[in-house]
Amino acid sequence: MDSTPSNGSSFRGRTRKANTSPTQAPNGANGQRTGKAGATALRVTTARRPSRATQAMPTTRSALPSLETYPAIAIEDVQPEIDGGHWPIKRVVGDEIQVSADIFKEGHDLLQARVVFRALDEPDWREEPMQPTDNDRWVGAFRVDRNTRHVYSVLAFTDVYGSWRADLQKRLAAAQDVTSELLEGLRLLDQAASRCTDPDDRGRLEAYARRWRASTYRDQAELAISQELGAIVDRWPDRGDATRYRHELQLIVDRPAARFAAWYEIFPRSQGTDPNRSATFREAEARLPAIAAMGFDTLYMTPIHPIGTTNRKGPNNTLVAGPHDPGSPYATGSAVGGHEAVAPELGTLEDFLHFQQTAKEHGLELVLDFAIQVSPDHPWVKEHPQWFYHRPDGSIKFAENPPKKYEDIYPLNFRSPDWKNLWAAWRDIILLWAERGVRVFRVDNPHTKPLAFWEWMIREVQDAYPDVIFLAEAFTRPKMMRALAKVGFSQSYTYFTWRNTRSELQDYLIELTQGPMKEYYRGNFFANTPDILPPILQLGGRPAFRMRLVLAATLSSVYGIYNGFELCENTPRGVPGVQEYYQDSEMYQHKVWDWDRPGNIVEDVARINRIRRDNPALHLYDNLRFSASDNDQLLVYNKASRDGTNVIVCVVNLDPHWPQSGWVEVPTHQWGMPADQPYVVHDLLSDERYTWRGNWNWVRLDPSVRPAHILRVERANG
């Protein structure tokens, strides 16, 4: 903690580390601090106990404390805080940040506390009051209105006037003489007037002081304890022992799309009508109205850069490609350019910019796939051979994840002797596309690159473009996934794709949305990807697609599907039930989709996206709460808006094969509804209404007809 006096209502500058040299101790109230809790160490020399014969003449003397001052107030366990303040929490513009802390000091004085905050580019601190709750726990809140990085902390100081007034009231209740105390109170009033910088408040305080001096003993006592005077003095408190928490805690404030968005993934080259060639950006524009009509607001494209020809893969990832096979778009780079260029078969940069503008006109924001890898034909291979891994014979290693081999891709060596230029080159690629208008990037396999690189690169980019959003595509170890979110990724892929049972979903979602992870980890729930066709979609058919769509779109506030999901595409390459690429995947070949294929769920997608847009409760991420059911195949959960005016209850049949029924819990008491009063729920999927009563009601869901209820609690009935 810093003991930092302030004469006004704001702070300037950042917290500075105290100098631990006794000869360079800070002046005034800036005290040294040591130890985990920020407590000051007092250096005292303890002498041996002298004999009785020499007790009158001590031979040693205790050293005086070496510090000029010390923290007056203890401030502990500030929340939210990640790893001792090392990493930032995440919020979006318009959010209110709740801050709590344990605040106390010796004795019985009353305290005041503030949560203090500022954007990094603001010189002055702003502050909001904190209130005591229970057992020295204090709570306050502040609201953020800018898409930029912030810092926040907690400040506390003795409530000098309030403590004096409380003691005075006790003395008056005991019928004690308080003449001396009233003189002390007048002095405190004069001091408050001298601190006051508001002309109106200063005039009021001076008027009170004049009345005080002219009043009788009894009138002075009544004036001293008046609420009106106390409220004015509270606005200009004595902060002589003001103590601030030892850390400036970090806060990333993103734009709302970082938390609420519906993503749709496409291969731009497969948005045309000719199976023998790539669609162009101009042809792909014809798909934009249909994508927008399904209610998506974010259009994610696989890489759009030139594709190498060396070791190009053929259909279904075969090692030999035919003369007209396009190869994987993740094998980036050819003689015509690298990550800065547009694949010639898609068109020119001007065609891309036209596509981007047309998408914007349809309410779609483009996402660029950022894959840090190159084909053997990428210009960097010749220009910067030192950036790659080399075999003993001098040749460059291709990518491997044994037993898998990626002969068409070279990985980058982030620990090469020239690593600083390599890092800067990747940063500059992102900045180039940001200049071209792209502000959302899906990052391929970030867990195979150093965490330090991502922390540096994301900060560099967001310092220039605070509205840039990064999605981490990392299906890897949990701690690495969490670390990537901590270093700055705005959103993250999750294990949702593999969570199917009620206990699996509940346990995982509680971890994501109700534990410490909610402060920094935003799960983007993709129901499928070009690489991932989960067994439940392969085996469960159309009912499974409808059920997983409801789960992805309502459990998380940000979700996505890869095109073909709405067509219930579920033919795997390999043994059914084993996660694999789709048969004849467009990852390795041109593909033409029949967007009107019978059995599609396009209307379901459009309706669910409309439900998400129209209900503020579904815009939030950490408001998810589960409730009980007597049937393990029924998952029951709810979300409520911050003000409680919008409440959504979801009941989902997790069995895609059989009807399921049972009693489900609806915690109406949490929303202020009497337990015995009927109320109406509106099923937003079927447009039916039901009258329910109390906390338990019965449902039946047939997956072939209706896999879920999305119920809006509308009103009490009668």
Secondary structure, DSSP 8 states (H G I E B T S, - for coil): -EE---SSS--BS--------GGG--STT-----STT--------------GGGTTS-S------S-S----SEEEEEES-BTTTTB-EEEETT-EEEEEEEEE-SSS--EEEEEEEEETT-SB-EEEEEEE-STTEEEEEEE--SSSEEEEEEEEEE-HHHHHHHHHHHHHHTT---HHHHHHHHHHHHHHHHH---HHHHHHHHHHHHHHHHS-HHHHHHHHT-HHHHHHHHTS---TT-EE-S--EEEEEE-GGGTSEEEEEE-GGGSSS-TTS---HHHHGGGHHHHHHTT--EEEE---S-B--TT---GGG-S---TT----TTSB-BTTBSTTS--TTT--HHHHHHHHHHHHHTT-EEEEEEE--B-TTSHHHHH-GGGB-B-TTS-B--EEETTEEETT-B-B-TTSTTHHHHHHHHHHHHHHHHHTT--EEEEE-GGGS-HHHHHHHHHHHHHH-TT-EEEEE--S-HHHHHHHHHHT-SEE--SGGG--SHHHHHHHHHHHHHSGGGGT--B-EES--SS---HHHHHHHHHHHHHHHHHHHHHSSEEEEETTGGGT---BSSSTTS---BTT-TTSS-----TT-TT--HHHHHHHHHHHHH-GGGG-STT-EEE-BSSTTEEEEEEE-TTSS-EEEEEEE--SSS-EEEEEE--GGGGT--TTSEEEEEETTT--EEEEESSEEEEEE-TTT--EEEEEEEEE--
